[in-house]
């Protein structure tokens, strides 16, 4: 969604997860007030995140488009939209209906054996049938009974996997102790989406810190994407749950947007 001619300008979306436990309306309102280009909708148990007509109403009311749908493939959304492949198919359909262009999905959990067995090819087939870009997100190891465990199949890292499109999340990379700049360079044209955030690398938790507040080479990676004129959406996915009030939350979201523009916009 960036410009291919003239000065490069990033397309920056605000994820509904950044306002959790607030919902879809609050995200649209913040996106409009703070100057974001679009909204990324994480489909959850909140009915408003699932319904086409509700989302279209918000697009019209706030005059902010939806660029991305995040399928309900998280652990806490396992009951949303039924079986695993149904989630992917419904997310692709919703993406088309609201005029978005990419679906973000997580890799399968290892206990989803049948789903995992055909995941790589299945994602490709749904993408080809629908014309929707389905982008598989990098994840991280978990700690189970005090030990590091790989709970995703075929792996938490998309590197070396035969995905057409990959979403890169800086917080997940920090938890997995991966170098985001090296990973993005390796992914090349397969990078389909970015989750702008950060992490300390000191915990197995998924921190979703503000960009520039952790240890990941976030600025350098964004500058690399600018220099290569990457065509995609940068979705701000930070945690604001610890903000003391709405003003501080807005300040954090504004800072994240400014970070993306500072490191990605070309100046004349």
C-alpha positions, 0 to 999 in steps of 0.5 A: 500500500506504499507508493511506487512512484515519488517519495516513499511513504509507509502505510501504517495501520492500527491493530485493534489488539493495541487498544485491548481490552477496548474494542473495534469502535475505540480503535477506529476512533483512535486511528482517525484522531491520531492519523493512522492510514487504516485499521487491522482487525483481530477477530475475537469473541467480540461480535463486532470484530466478526460481522461484515456489516458492522465493520463496513459501518465503522469504515463509513462512519470514521472514514478509515479503511481496514487493511488487514484481518487477523484470523482467530488462530490465537490460543484464546480465540480457539472457540471463534469460528469453529474448526481451524480451516473454517477460521482461515476461509472465513477470515479470507471471506471477511477480508474480501468483503471489507476491502482489505488485502491481507489475512494474518494467521498463526502457524498450527499448534502441534496438537492440531495434527491433521491441520498441521500436516497440510497447513503449508499447502492448505494456506497456499490453496486458500490464498489462490482460490480467494485471491487474498494474501494469507501471511503466516506470522513468526511466533516464539517458543513457550516455557512448559514445566520450566523448559523451553518448548516448541508448540507450533508446527512445523516451527515457530520460525517461518524461515526455511518454511515454504510459505508464500507470505510471512508476517514479521512481528518484532516482539515475537522475534525478541522472545525467540532471540531472533534478529529481525533485520537478518530475517527480513532480508532473508524473507525478501519478497515473501514479507507480506506484512509487519507487526510494529512492536518490540521486546526486551528479549529477557522473558519468554512472555510476548511483551509487545513493547513500543518500537524502540523500547526493546532490543530488536533492530526495529529502526534499522529494519524499517529503514531497510524496508524503506530503502527497498521500497517494500510494498505492504502494511505496517500494523502497530501492535503494541500493548497499552494495557498499562497506560494510566489513562486514555491520554497516555494510551494516545501518546503511546500510539502516536509515538508508535506511528511517529516511529514508523514514519520517521524511519520509513518516510523519504524526505525531499 
